[in-house]
Amino acid sequence: MNTLLVTSTADGIGKTAIALALAVRAQERGQSVAYMKPKGTRLRSVTGKTRDQDPMLARELLGLDAEMHEMEPVIYSPTFIQNALRGQEDDEALRERVRECFETVAADADLVVVEGSGSQATGSVVDLTDADIARALDARALVVSGYADPSDVDPALAAAEAYGDRLAGVLFNGVQDAALDELQEDVVPFLHGRDVPVLGELPRDPSLAGSSVGELADELGAEVLTSEGVSMDGHIERFTIGAMGGDTALDQFRRTRQAVMIAGGDRAEVQTAALEAAGIEALLLTGGLRPSGAILGRAEEEGVPVLLVQSDTRTTIERVEDTLGSGRTKTVEAVERMAELLSEWGDVEAMLANES
């Protein structure tokens, strides 16, 4: 059996899409594939239970029968961490739970894809980091990293060295055209000189960046105040904050593109300014404060969706950052596109090789 741990140096760089795309490629080759994410970190309440969304997507995409609690044996929530700090979690018992669930999920599988965390430090409080999991499950590790400038080499190299002989290699994802030459000419040879294999440099794909208005609304659990006739398909790659006066805000909004404007629901002058800017794809209003009928009417005329959340502006900004940072890597279509990118720009053979 081949066990591959797909880990990353940071959140939001396509780890989930890459893990599932490799599983899809293995299935296409006739291999039986299993999946698990030992530490559930991307949490959402589902039917009264807290679940990680990534195993749910894997279960659907790969046609798996495994139970959710087997695919995600540890719910790594703030409450869990607090309990661990108070000495209420047994480190060895947790590792044994992970191993037992792994054996159940992996039964009769040719390949088990184990998805790691968005940080190499996650799990440290219970000695259950991704490196710990790789040792416990006898897994090879593929480290997914972004690259924008030379400072990104440090976390990639540190993560790679943490796995020692278990390292399958490093895969760079979402690389901008301007950084690609530097990556290939300087970084890749440097890493090879440190005995770190580089298994691909995937370019940034706009179709995997950002989010649609509808996806953002779903992720935030936002109420849609505009009618069904207003399209939720607008593409969002960034956000802008309505924290200034109307005239100043309008100047700012006119300079941005593919953005959602975040402001309190009582900021009518800012909302009006946002509706005058062509680059604002949606209004996201905070604090549970509904806008006036005049604002909603104008938004309907302009075809701009208006979303409402109960959380305050600061909390909403953090959630939007997380959502846009992860990009469109949590859908079946995104996984299919990632599989294409891996085949074109990566060494899939080396990633899926069984060298255990």
N, C-alpha and C positions, 0 to 999 in steps of 0.2 A: 504494500500500500504506500502511496505517495502522499505526504502531508505537506502542504504549502501554507505558511503563515504570511499574509499580506499585511504589512504594517506601514506606518508613515511617520514622517518627521513633524507633521502639523495637521490640523484639521483643514478640511475644505480643499484638498488637492486631488480628489478623485479616487481615493483608496477603495471605496465601495464599488464603484463602477468597474475598476480594474479587477478586483477580486472576482466579481460576478462574470465579467467578460472572459476571464481565463477559465472559469467553470463552464461557461457556454462553449468555448472553443474545445475543451476536453470532451464535453458531451457530443459535439459534432464529430469527434474522432471515434465515437463509440465507447467511450469510457463511462463507467458509472461514477457519479459525482455526489459527494456530500458536502455540507456547509455547516459551519458553526461560528458564532461570535461569542467567545467565552465571557467577555465583559460587555453587557448592554449599556451603552452610553448615550445613544441618540433616542431619548425616551419620550414616549407619548402614552397617554392613558387610552387603553382599548378595552371595551367591554368590562370596565371596572378594574382592569389590571394594567400595571405599568409595563410596557413592552418597548423594545428597541425596534425601530422601523426597518433597519437593514435586514435582519433575518426574515421579516415578513415579506420583503421584496424578493429575497432569495428563494423563499418557499414557493412563491408564485411563479417566479421566472424559471426555476429549475425543476418545477414539478415534484417537490420533495414531500415526503410523508412524515418526516420527523416532527415531534411535538415541539412547540415553541420553547418550553422550559428546558428541553434538551439542547436546542440550538443556542440558547443564551442562558447558561446556568447561573451566572452572577449578574444581578441587576445593580450596576455600579452608579447608584443614585446618591445625592447628597445625604440622604438618611443613612444609606449603607456606610458611607465614609465616616459619618458621625459615630455610628455604632462601632466601627473599627477603631476609631480613636479612643473610644471608651473601653476597649478591650472586649467587646461583645461579639467579635468575629474570630473564628479559629482559622489561622492561615493554612495549616495543613489540611483541615477539613474542606476548605474551599478548593484547594488544589485537587484533592481527591474527588470532589464533586465534578470539577472540570474534566478530570480524566475519565470518570465513569460515564459522563454524558458524551464525551468524545467517542468512547468505545461503542456506545449505543448508536450514535449518529453514523459512525464510520463503518459499521458492519457491512461487509460485502462491497465496499466502495473501492474503486481503483484510485480515486483522487479525493482527498478531503481538503477543501479550501477553508482555512481558518482566518477570519478577519480580525485584525488587531485594532488598536486604538489610534486616535489622532495625535497621541503624544507618547513618547517612549517612557515618560514618567508615570503615566496612568496605571494605577494598581500597586504603586510602591508601598502604600500603607498596609497592604496585606501580602506583600512579596508575590504579587501576581502581575508584574509588568509583562509586556509582550515577550521580552527576552526570557523571563521565567516560564511563560507558557510554551515557548519554542522548545525549551529543555524538557518540560514536563510531557509534551506530546511528541517529542522526537521529530520536530518539524524543521524544514528548511524555511528561510525567511527572505521575502522579497521586500525591500525597503523602497517605498514610493516617496519621492521628494519633488518639491517645486524648485524652479531656478529662475531668479531674476537678476542676481548679481553675485559676485564671489563670496559674499558673506553666507550664502546658502550652502556652501560646501561644508562648513563646520558641522551643522546638524546632520547632514547626510553622511559624512564620514564617521561621526560619533555613533550614529545609529548602526551603521554597517559594522563597525568594529565590535559593537556590543554582542553581535551574534557569532563572531568567530568563524569556526568551520561550518556552522549552519547557514551562513549567508549564501543565498542563491545569487544575489546581486542587487544593484540599485537601479531603479527606473525613474527617470525624470519625466514629469508630466506637466502639461499646460505651459510650455515654454514659449514665450513671445519671440517673434521673428528676430527682434533686435538683440536678443540674448543668445540665440541659437549658435552663432559662429563661435562666440566666446566659450560656450559650454563644450562644443565639440573640439575646439582647438586647444583649449587650456585645461578645462576641468576633467574631461574624460581621460586624457593621458595622465594627468596627475593621479586620479583615482586608480587607474590601472597600475601605476607605479607603486601604489600602496596595496596592491593585490586585492582591489575592490572591483569586481566585474560591473560594468555598466551595460544593462540589458535593453536600453532604449532611451531615446529622447523624443517624447511625444509633443508635437506642437500644440499650442493653444487652439482650441476649436470653438468658435463663437457659439455654435449650437449647444455646447455644454456649459456655457457661461451664464450666470445670472438665473433668472426665473421668470415665468409668466406671471401676470397679475393674479390669475386664478390659483397657481401653485403657491404663491406667497400668501394669499388669503387662507388657503387650506392649512398651510404650515403654522400660521399665526392663530388660527381659529377665529378669524375676523368675520364680522357681520358685513355683508355687502348691502350698502344703502341704496345704490342705484338699481334701476330695473334690469330685467334679464336681457333687454335689448341692447344694453351697453356691453361691448365685448370685453372679456376677461383675458384675451389672448396677447395683450401688449407685453413686449419683452422688457424686463427690468434688469439692469446690470449694476445699478448704484442707487444710493438714496441721497436726498438733500433735506436739510432740516429747516423748517420755517420758524426761525427764532428771531427774525428781525422785522422791521416795519415793511409796509406794503411795497413802496417804491424800491427800496433796497433789495427786498426779496425778489421782485420781478427781474431786476438786473441779474441776480444770481441764477434764478430759474432759467432765464433765457440762454445761459451759458452751459447748461447741462443737457444731456441726452439720455434717453432710456432710463429715466429715474422715477422713483416713487418719492413723493414729498410727505415728510412726517411732521405733524404739528398737532397741537392741542385742538380739540373739537370746537373750542371757543374762539379760535383765531381766524375770524371771518376775513379780515383784510389779506392775510397771508394765503388763505385758501383761494380767494379771488385772484390774487396774483399768479398762483400756480396754474389756474385754469386758463390763463392767458399765454402760457409758455408751451410751445409745441413739444418740448422734450420731456414734459411731465406726463408719465403714462398712467398714474393713479395718485389719489390722495389717500393717505393713511392717517386717520385721526385717532388720537389717544385719549385716555381718561374717561372713556364711556360717554363723552359729551357729543351729542348729535348736532350737526350743523343746521343752519337755517334752511327753510324751504327754498329760498332764493338760490343758495349755494347748490343745493341738490338739483334744482331746475337747470342752472347753468351747466353743471357737470353733465346732465343728461344731454343737453344741446351739443356740448363739445365731445361727447362720447368718452368721457373720462370716468372710470370707476371710482367710487368713494367707499373706502373700507373703514370700519370702526372696531377698535379694540378697547378693552377695559383697562389694560395696563398703562402705567405712566409713560411719558415720552422716553426717559432714559432706558427703562427696561425694554421698551419696544425697539429702540435703536439697536440694542444688543442682540435681540432676537432676529431683527432684519439682517444685521451683519452676519450672523451665523448662517441664516438661510441663503443669502446671496453668496457667501463664501463657499458653501458646499456646492453651489451651482446646480445644474440640471443633471446630477449624477444619480438620482434616486428614482429613475423611471426605467421601464423596459426599453424604451427608445434610446435612452442615454447609454444603457449597457450595450445595446446593439452597435451604436456608433463607436463606443470605446473599443469593442471587439475589432472593428475595422481599423481603428488607429493602431491598436496593438499589432495587428498583422502587417500593417504597412511600415510602422516605425520602430517596432520592438522585436526582440528575439523570443518569440513565444515558445519555441522549442526548448530553449534554455530555462525559461521560467517553469515549464511543465515537466522538465526532465526529472526522472526519479533517480536520485543519486544517494538515497539513504542506504 
